[in-house]
Amino acid sequence: MRIVAFQKDDAAAIGVRLDETVVDLSIAAPNLPSTLRGLLIADALSAAAEAAAGAGSNAHLEYGALDLLPPISDPPKILCVGRNYAEHAKEGGAEVPAYPDIFMRSRLSLVGAGQPIIRPPVSTQLDFEGELMAVIGAPVHRANETQAVAAVAGYSVFNDATLRDYQRRTGQWTVGKNFDGTGAFGPEFVTADEVTPGAEGLRLQTRLNGQVMQDANTDDMVFSVATALSIISEAMSLEPGDLLATGTPSGVGYARTPPVWMKPGDTVEVEIEGIGTLRNPVEDDAS
């Protein structure tokens, strides 16, 4: 099943995508939670699928006409694994990590598919990072790898766009990873049964203005989804709606000669096999 979040009048809504239409769950199943996180907390994904299958024509919307939002706009935690592809670590002059480099993002950094990634006025070093995003669907604490990956409800696509000069001003990366409007997420949430176990063996490609910049496979991760979640759960409890961005492969802009930075007028796409294509324009901050 594929679920999208979208703007409806002055509120957010969710729906089940069926090819080029979306079943608006606020019409098809008004008794269900109105957010994906709510569905996960209520363990109601199956109910959403049943409602979509039986929905009348009045609940069907044109997918291409929707103003998409991040699949989850209010995650309790956004956890990210840095240097999780060996070749990406090497292109940055770093050793392949023996333990995951974990950092966190703020929810205000998220934008949906089709929404602009914002370049702030203080920097031009806006870089792309195509990534697989795992969405937690059940509590996880001190879990082994089998238990950890079983708690993943599904997957999506992420672009961990980064202000490189700000990232390097400190040793722990947080400021460069948390500018408002830089973390593109979507276009949809895909349940785990739609892809390979642990989302392994999936091709990941990032394109800037149609040119391939990153081309790798999720098998190239240093720490798989299962391993990363198991390790993280030693330290903290995970809960439904938490997100895990699993790192980016080699080919990022800063490692090129000369460096390639995203700029206003660009379009960046991240495509993951079986999950979808996240496409965003780039704009300057107009505020």
LINLIN-V884190 format. One record per backbone hydrogen bond with DSSP energy under -0.5 kcal/mol. NH is the residue of the N-H (numbers start at 1). CO is the residue of the C=O. If there is no record, write none. Layout:
((NH,CO) (NH,CO))
This chain:
((3,189) (4,15) (5,69) (6,13) (7,67) (8,11) (11,8) (13,6) (15,4) (16,23) (17,2) (17,15) (18,21) (21,18) (22,61) (23,16) (24,22) (24,59) (25,14) (25,23) (26,14) (27,24) (28,24) (29,25) (32,29) (36,71) (39,35) (40,36) (41,37) (42,38) (43,40) (44,39) (48,44) (49,45) (50,46) (51,47) (52,48) (53,49) (54,50) (55,52) (59,56) (60,57) (61,22) (63,20) (63,61) (65,62) (66,63) (68,66) (69,5) (78,105) (79,77) (79,243) (80,103) (81,245) (82,80) (82,101) (86,220) (88,85) (89,85) (90,86) (91,87) (92,88) (93,90) (94,89) (97,83) (101,82) (102,100) (103,80) (105,78) (109,106) (110,107) (111,183) (114,279) (115,112) (117,281) (118,181) (119,283) (120,118) (123,120) (126,124) (127,125) (127,162) (131,158) (132,247) (133,156) (134,244) (135,154) (136,134) (136,242) (137,151) (138,151) (140,238) (142,233) (148,144) (149,145) (150,146) (151,147) (151,148) (152,149) (153,135) (153,151) (154,135) (155,190) (156,133) (157,186) (158,131) (159,184) (160,129) (161,159) (161,182) (162,127) (163,176) (164,125) (164,162) (167,163) (168,164) (169,166) (170,167) (173,167) (177,173) (177,174) (178,175) (181,108) (182,109) (182,179) (183,109) (184,159) (184,182) (185,111) (186,157) (189,3) (190,155) (191,1) (191,189) (192,153) (194,191) (195,192) (199,196) (200,197) (202,199) (204,216) (205,271) (206,214) (207,269) (208,211) (209,207) (209,267) (211,208) (213,206) (214,206) (216,204) (218,202) (220,217) (221,218) (222,84) (224,222) (228,224) (229,225) (230,226) (231,227) (232,228) (233,229) (234,230) (234,231) (235,232) (236,232) (238,140) (241,136) (242,239) (243,77) (244,134) (245,79) (246,132) (246,244) (249,130) (255,252) (256,253) (258,256) (260,253) (261,259) (262,126) (265,282) (266,263) (268,280) (269,207) (270,278) (271,205) (272,276) (273,203) (275,272) (276,272) (278,270) (279,277) (280,268) (282,266) (283,117) (285,119))
